[in-house]
Amino acid sequence: MRHLLSATCSRGIEPLLAQELLELGVPKVEERRGAVLFAGDLRLAYTVALWSRLASRVLLELACFPAADADQLYAGVRGVDWSGQLGPDQSLTVDFVGVNEQLRHSGFSARVVKDAVCDAIRDRTGRRPDVNTERPDLRLHVHLSGAEAALSVDLAGEPLHLRGLDRQAGEAPLKENLAATILRIAGWTGADERTLLDPMCGSGTLLIEAGMVRRDIAPGLLRRRWGFDRWRGHQRALWEMVVREAMERRKAAAERKLRLVGVERDPDVLALTRRNAAAAGLDLRLTRGGMEEARPPRGEPGLVVTNPPYGLRLGDEQEARETLSNLGDVLRQRFLGWTAFVLVGSTQQVGALGLKPSRRIPIKNGPLDARLVELRIAEHAPLGLGAPGWRKAPAAEPAEE
Ligand SMILES: C[S@@+](CC[C@H](N)C(=O)[O-])C[C@H]1O[C@@H](n2cnc3c(N)ncnc32)[C@H](O)[C@@H]1O
């Protein structure tokens, strides 16, 4: 059966998500604000849910109907055949996105939807399902656009950036799908044999995502809960087939060598990084220390990918600029021939790096308008500039802890 499907994402990354979906075998995509629409069978929906590194959710449309006001919204939801979706002894929750002239409060609109579902099931069975916002059996998603509503089953349940690792995080961790977006922009693929170094790795999100790409590990493979687990439309055998194929791919790539290096000054955070990497089954080379002492491992120039502290709290801005300035020095003096991708908090902070970016890509980090800058470090240090620093320090493998 062919379904209308959508993968949601942060604003601005729709073209990257569209490209990812095409690579996953989606035949045709349509970009919208914060989502990419496509059509396909349940197997394709499962594949995208399991494999998309960039998406936040995957939604399967049940109905699309006029919803200029609460009555129309109620009637549209009630008209759906709920027997194939949810039973009276199950629970649901409703996410409602969008407003129009009559439906101005999404909390109210969500209640209208929930009432319509419960009334429809009660009329058929004599019992009403429960509402459970924490662990519902079915998470419904309604997207209101003008006077039209699209009602979908949320196949993800918990958002897809949760990779099932029970990740322990330090301060300001990146969401996994943002880390994956940065790596995609950086051109990182499973075939990449270069060293990838994060000199301020925090809890290791960028390194772990890079390792999962390199080892062809589906981002959802370790998740234990999905939005479709207790959905009546779920086809368990089909899902298990999609998972089995992903396990075979992981096995086939298990011997790919990883050159993933992390540096972090906070020992407690580094301990979390080790736990996170172990949970993902990835061996990272982690060093405790200041980024100021980071040196490239021997071998070909590689890739630096990092997100330094933004300095959001009052008084931290100056420190954040100093960190960026030091990072710029370290890159210029020691990482000759490398390419760096640095996520900085704002356009104003870019200058602190003291290096001319070859690209500046606006990127949302939650509510923040961050910038991802690409820096191509020259292969030779300019005469006089920074020469003492890098000449004194011979390239050496970072000492492993
Ligand atoms: C914004 S966090 C990185 C978050 C990381 N990408 C993650 O997802 O967990 C910045 C990290 O840089 C570390 N840090 C700040 N200054 C540093 C320095 N000079 N040398 C090494 N680490 C530093 C902080 O301890 C913090 O863990």
The ligand as an SDF file (V2000), in Angstrom:
LIG
                    3D

 27 29  0  0  0  0  0  0  0  0999 V2000
   30.0480   22.9950   23.1750 C   0  0  0  0  0  0  0  0  0  0  0  0
   30.9190   21.7380   23.9780 S   0  0  0  0  0  0  0  0  0  0  0  0
   31.1140   20.4840   22.7520 C   0  0  0  0  0  0  0  0  0  0  0  0
   29.9390   19.5880   22.7430 C   0  0  0  0  0  0  0  0  0  0  0  0
   30.1740   18.3210   21.9450 C   0  0  0  0  0  0  0  0  0  0  0  0
   30.1880   18.5490   20.5130 N   0  0  0  0  0  0  0  0  0  0  0  0
   29.0770   17.3440   22.3160 C   0  0  0  0  0  0  0  0  0  0  0  0
   28.1830   17.1190   21.5060 O   0  0  0  0  0  0  0  0  0  0  0  0
   29.0740   16.8620   23.4480 O   0  0  0  0  0  0  0  0  0  0  0  0
   32.5380   22.3640   24.0600 C   0  0  0  0  0  0  0  0  0  0  0  0
   33.5050   21.4570   24.8160 C   0  0  0  0  0  0  0  0  0  0  0  0
   34.8010   22.0170   24.6940 O   0  0  0  0  0  0  0  0  0  0  0  0
   35.5000   21.8150   25.8940 C   0  0  0  0  0  0  0  0  0  0  0  0
   36.5600   22.8300   25.8870 N   0  0  0  0  0  0  0  0  0  0  0  0
   36.4340   24.1690   26.0240 C   0  0  0  0  0  0  0  0  0  0  0  0
   37.6390   24.7730   25.9050 N   0  0  0  0  0  0  0  0  0  0  0  0
   38.5330   23.7960   25.6860 C   0  0  0  0  0  0  0  0  0  0  0  0
   39.9310   23.7810   25.4620 C   0  0  0  0  0  0  0  0  0  0  0  0
   40.6210   24.8990   25.4700 N   0  0  0  0  0  0  0  0  0  0  0  0
   40.5390   22.6000   25.2590 N   0  0  0  0  0  0  0  0  0  0  0  0
   39.8250   21.4370   25.2530 C   0  0  0  0  0  0  0  0  0  0  0  0
   38.5060   21.3780   25.4750 N   0  0  0  0  0  0  0  0  0  0  0  0
   37.8640   22.5460   25.6680 C   0  0  0  0  0  0  0  0  0  0  0  0
   34.4630   21.9900   26.9750 C   0  0  0  0  0  0  0  0  0  0  0  0
   34.8530   21.3060   28.1590 O   0  0  0  0  0  0  0  0  0  0  0  0
   33.2290   21.3570   26.3110 C   0  0  0  0  0  0  0  0  0  0  0  0
   33.1210   19.9850   26.6600 O   0  0  0  0  0  0  0  0  0  0  0  0
  1  2  1  0
  2  3  1  0
  2 10  1  0
  3  4  1  0
  4  5  1  0
  5  6  1  0
  5  7  1  0
  7  8  2  0
  7  9  1  0
 10 11  1  0
 11 12  1  0
 11 26  1  0
 12 13  1  0
 13 14  1  0
 13 24  1  0
 14 15  1  0
 14 23  1  0
 15 16  2  0
 16 17  1  0
 17 18  1  0
 17 23  2  0
 18 19  1  0
 18 20  2  0
 20 21  1  0
 21 22  2  0
 22 23  1  0
 24 25  1  0
 24 26  1  0
 26 27  1  0
M  CHG  2   2   1   9  -1
M  END
$$$$
